[in-house]
């Protein structure tokens, strides 16, 4: 029961690295503004400023 509780409430988000940001590419047909928004959201999860 404790494991189920931890799995539900304490999900650890994977850490984003600089290489993850560098590998991010705009999808085909994706508007530039959507890509920029997605990049900025991912950048906020990166620990290195």
N, C-alpha and C positions, 0 to 999 in steps of 0.2 A: 504494500500500500504506500509506503514511504517513497519507493522508487517511482511510482505512478505520479505522486504529488510533485516530486522534483522534475520529472520529465515534462509535466504540464506547465508548472509555474517558473521554472528556472532554466529556460532555454537559453543557451549561450549562443550569441550571434557570432559568426565567424569574423575574425579580424581581417580588415582590408589592408592590403599592402600597396606600396607604390607600383609594384609590377602588375597588380590587379588593375590599377587605374590605367597603366600604360597599355594593357592588353584590351581595354574596353574599346569597342568599335561601334560605330553607328550602324544600326540595322538597315537593311534595304527597305526603302519606303518610309523610314522613320523621319519625321520632321526634325530639323536641326534643333529647334527649341526643346523638343522632348528629349533628345539626346543630351543636351546641356543640362537639363533638369535631372536626368538620371545620373549623369556624371557628378553633379554637385551633391546629390543625396548620398552617393557612394563615397565621395570624398570626405563627407562629414563623419563617416565611420572609420576613416583612416587615422591611426594614432600619430603618424608622423606629419607635422604641419607642412 
